[in-house]
Amino acid sequence: MIDLTEDQLERYSRHIILKDIGVEGQSKILEFKVLIIGLGGLGAPAALYLAAAGVGTIGIADGDTVDLSNLQRQVIHFTADVGKRKVISAMEKMKAINPDTNVVVYDEKLVAANIAGVIKDYDFIIDGTDNFPAKFLINDACVMGKKPFSHGGILRFEGQTVTYLPGHTCYRCVFTGPPPKSSVPSCSEAGVLGAIAGMLGTIQAAEAIKYAAGVGRLLVDRMLVFDALKMDFRTVPLSRNPRCPLCGENPSIRELVDHEQPACDIRRK
């Protein structure tokens, strides 16, 4: 356990007074390493809250620039940031919130050729991407690399999230592969309520913080699904699939590949 400074004791006092966290839990958070893949609607609030919480090292990976249409939901980026690299925009806000947080920038798209080399240095991965190919790649890389991660997906007024721990239900246990091309609309085609991204991204951040501190019950082997239009939340129990092509008894997926098929990660009703 590390010794907290007077400034840290004050900064994190609302965590420290929680009986489930305390000084020991906050020390674990300060030593924790989280990688956020995607600095869009989900990754933006997750990055802000993880920096504020004092996560010691936060990697941020995104190869895109800030667009005016992003600002409706990607709250880490401001109007003046339009045209700026997303990782630079995000790093500036994270360091402004908490100068002590070490922010590691990956100004690139993570693909099959480089993702394993990046995630190996982190304790927990947050999937903040908005397309099926990226989500399956993150799942596959984390399962193969035995890395816990939080999956999240949003569309219209709906969201879903599940946390993976090695040996438990993975994304492919539920969705064996990407859907047929054009069978699911993209966010730009179907729309998304901006606040939904904040709701889900902060849940993902909470899962990472709980895992770091070793407290609470994670969304493992269960998926949280919500419809904000009706403000209806429910959890769906999940079971590891023995026929899963990745983590099942006779896996057929043995290497990482890049899929083609841009689409948002939630099924159309």
C-alpha positions in Angstrom: 0.0 0.0 0.0 1.4 3.4 -0.9 1.4 6.4 1.4 -1.0 9.1 0.4 0.0 12.7 0.6 -2.0 15.4 2.3 -3.3 16.6 -1.0 -4.3 13.1 -2.0 -6.1 12.5 1.3 -8.1 15.7 0.6 -8.7 15.0 -3.1 -9.9 11.5 -2.6 -11.6 12.0 0.7 -15.0 11.0 -0.5 -13.6 7.7 -1.6 -11.6 7.2 1.5 -14.6 7.7 3.9 -16.4 4.9 2.1 -16.0 1.8 4.3 -15.6 -0.4 1.2 -12.8 1.6 -0.2 -10.8 3.5 2.5 -7.1 4.3 2.2 -6.3 0.8 1.1 -8.8 0.8 -1.7 -7.7 4.2 -2.9 -4.1 3.1 -2.8 -5.0 0.3 -5.1 -6.8 2.7 -7.5 -3.7 4.9 -7.6 -1.6 1.9 -8.6 -4.1 0.7 -11.2 -3.7 0.8 -15.0 -6.7 1.1 -17.3 -6.8 1.3 -21.1 -9.7 3.0 -22.8 -10.2 2.1 -26.4 -12.2 4.7 -28.2 -12.7 8.3 -27.0 -16.3 8.7 -28.2 -19.5 8.7 -26.3 -18.5 5.9 -23.9 -14.8 6.5 -23.6 -15.2 10.3 -23.0 -17.1 10.1 -19.7 -15.2 7.0 -18.6 -11.9 8.9 -19.1 -13.1 11.9 -17.1 -14.3 9.8 -14.1 -11.2 7.5 -14.1 -8.9 10.5 -14.0 -10.9 12.1 -11.3 -10.9 8.9 -9.3 -7.1 8.8 -9.3 -6.5 5.8 -11.5 -2.7 5.9 -11.7 -2.2 5.2 -15.4 -4.8 5.6 -18.1 -4.1 4.6 -21.6 -6.3 6.2 -24.3 -6.4 4.9 -27.8 -8.2 6.5 -30.7 -7.0 7.4 -34.2 -9.6 10.0 -35.0 -10.1 13.8 -34.8 -12.8 15.7 -33.1 -15.8 16.5 -35.3 -18.6 19.0 -34.6 -21.2 16.1 -34.5 -19.2 14.4 -31.7 -19.9 17.2 -29.2 -23.6 16.2 -28.6 -22.4 13.2 -26.5 -18.5 13.1 -26.3 -18.3 15.4 -23.3 -14.5 15.4 -23.0 -14.2 17.4 -26.2 -15.1 21.0 -26.5 -16.1 23.3 -29.4 -12.5 24.7 -29.6 -11.2 21.1 -30.0 -12.9 20.5 -33.4 -10.2 19.3 -35.8 -7.9 18.3 -32.9 -6.7 14.7 -32.4 -9.1 13.1 -30.0 -6.3 11.6 -27.8 -4.8 15.1 -27.4 -8.1 16.7 -26.6 -8.9 14.0 -24.0 -5.5 14.1 -22.4 -5.7 17.8 -21.8 -9.0 17.5 -20.0 -7.8 14.5 -17.9 -4.7 16.3 -16.8 -6.7 19.4 -16.0 -8.9 17.3 -13.7 -6.0 15.4 -12.1 -2.4 16.4 -12.9 -1.1 13.3 -11.0 -2.7 10.8 -13.4 -0.3 9.4 -16.0 -2.0 9.5 -19.4 -0.5 7.3 -22.1 -1.6 8.3 -25.6 -2.1 5.9 -28.5 -3.0 8.1 -31.5 -3.8 5.1 -33.7 -6.5 2.6 -34.5 -6.0 -0.6 -32.6 -6.1 -3.6 -35.0 -5.2 -7.2 -35.0 -1.6 -6.4 -35.6 -1.1 -4.1 -32.6 -3.8 -4.6 -30.0 -2.1 -7.4 -28.1 1.0 -5.4 -27.6 -0.9 -2.5 -26.2 -3.3 -4.3 -23.8 -0.6 -6.4 -22.2 0.5 -3.4 -20.1 -2.9 -2.8 -18.5 -4.9 -4.3 -15.7 -8.4 -3.6 -17.1 -9.7 -2.6 -20.6 -12.7 -0.4 -21.4 -14.3 -0.9 -24.8 -15.6 2.5 -25.8 -15.9 1.7 -29.5 -19.0 2.0 -31.7 -18.7 -0.8 -34.2 -18.9 -4.6 -34.2 -15.4 -5.3 -35.8 -13.7 -3.4 -32.9 -15.8 -5.0 -30.3 -15.1 -8.5 -31.4 -11.4 -7.7 -31.8 -11.3 -6.3 -28.2 -13.1 -9.3 -26.8 -10.8 -11.8 -28.7 -7.6 -10.0 -27.6 -8.7 -9.8 -24.0 -9.8 -13.4 -23.8 -6.5 -14.5 -25.5 -4.5 -12.2 -23.3 -6.5 -13.1 -20.1 -7.4 -9.4 -19.5 -10.6 -8.3 -17.8 -12.6 -5.8 -19.8 -15.9 -3.9 -19.9 -18.0 -4.1 -23.0 -20.5 -1.3 -23.8 -22.9 -0.6 -26.7 -25.5 2.2 -27.3 -28.0 3.1 -29.9 -31.0 5.4 -30.0 -32.2 5.3 -26.3 -30.8 2.0 -25.3 -27.6 0.7 -23.8 -26.0 -2.6 -22.8 -22.9 -3.5 -20.8 -21.2 -6.6 -19.5 -17.9 -7.2 -17.7 -15.6 -10.0 -18.7 -13.2 -11.8 -16.3 -11.0 -14.6 -17.5 -12.8 -18.0 -17.3 -16.3 -16.4 -17.5 -18.8 -15.6 -20.2 -17.2 -13.7 -23.1 -18.8 -11.5 -25.8 -18.6 -14.4 -28.3 -20.4 -16.7 -25.9 -23.4 -14.4 -26.5 -22.8 -13.1 -30.0 -20.7 -15.6 -31.9 -19.8 -13.2 -34.7 -20.6 -9.9 -36.4 -24.1 -9.6 -37.9 -24.6 -9.6 -41.6 -23.6 -6.4 -43.3 -26.2 -3.6 -43.1 -28.4 -5.6 -40.8 -27.9 -3.2 -38.0 -27.9 0.6 -38.4 -25.0 2.8 -37.4 -25.3 5.6 -34.8 -25.1 8.1 -37.6 -28.0 6.4 -39.4 -30.3 5.6 -36.4 -29.2 8.3 -33.9 -28.4 8.2 -30.2 -29.5 10.3 -27.2 -26.3 11.9 -26.0 -27.0 11.4 -22.3 -27.2 7.6 -22.9 -23.5 7.6 -23.7 -22.8 9.3 -20.3 -25.0 6.8 -18.5 -23.2 3.8 -19.9 -19.7 5.2 -19.9 -19.9 6.0 -16.2 -21.1 2.5 -15.5 -18.1 1.2 -17.3 -15.8 3.5 -15.2 -17.5 2.3 -12.0 -16.8 -1.3 -13.0 -13.1 -0.5 -13.5 -12.9 1.3 -10.2 -14.6 -1.5 -8.3 -12.3 -4.1 -9.9 -9.3 -2.0 -9.0 -10.4 -1.6 -5.3 -11.6 -5.2 -5.1 -15.1 -4.3 -4.0 -18.7 -5.0 -4.9 -20.2 -7.3 -7.5 -19.2 -6.8 -11.1 -21.4 -7.4 -14.2 -19.8 -10.8 -14.7 -22.0 -13.5 -16.3 -24.8 -11.0 -16.6 -25.6 -8.1 -19.0 -27.1 -4.8 -17.9 -29.6 -3.6 -20.4 -31.5 -0.4 -20.2 -34.1 1.6 -22.2 -33.9 5.3 -21.2 -37.0 6.2 -23.1 -39.0 4.0 -20.7 -36.3 4.3 -17.9 -36.3 0.6 -17.6 -33.2 -1.3 -16.3 -32.8 -5.0 -16.2 -30.0 -7.6 -15.9 -29.9 -10.6 -18.1 -28.1 -13.7 -16.8 -25.4 -15.1 -19.1 -23.8 -18.5 -19.2 -20.5 -19.5 -20.7 -21.1 -21.2 -24.0 -19.2 -24.6 -24.3 -19.5 -24.2 -28.1 -18.1 -20.7 -28.1 -15.7 -20.4 -31.0 -13.2 -18.5 -28.8 -13.3 -19.8 -25.3 -15.4 -23.0 -25.7 -14.3 -26.6 -25.4 -13.2 -26.8 -29.1 -12.2 -23.3 -30.1 -11.9 -22.5 -33.8 -10.5 -18.9 -33.3 -6.8 -19.1 -32.5 -5.5 -15.8 -33.8 -6.7 -12.2 -34.0 -8.3 -11.0 -37.2 -9.8 -7.7 -38.4 -13.5 -8.0 -39.4 -15.2 -5.7 -41.9 -18.7 -4.4 -41.2 -19.2 -1.0 -39.5 -22.3 -1.0 -37.3 -23.3 0.0 -33.8 -23.4 -2.6 -31.1 -27.0 -3.2 -30.2 -29.7 -5.2 -32.0 -32.5 -3.5 -33.8 -36.0 -4.3 -32.4 
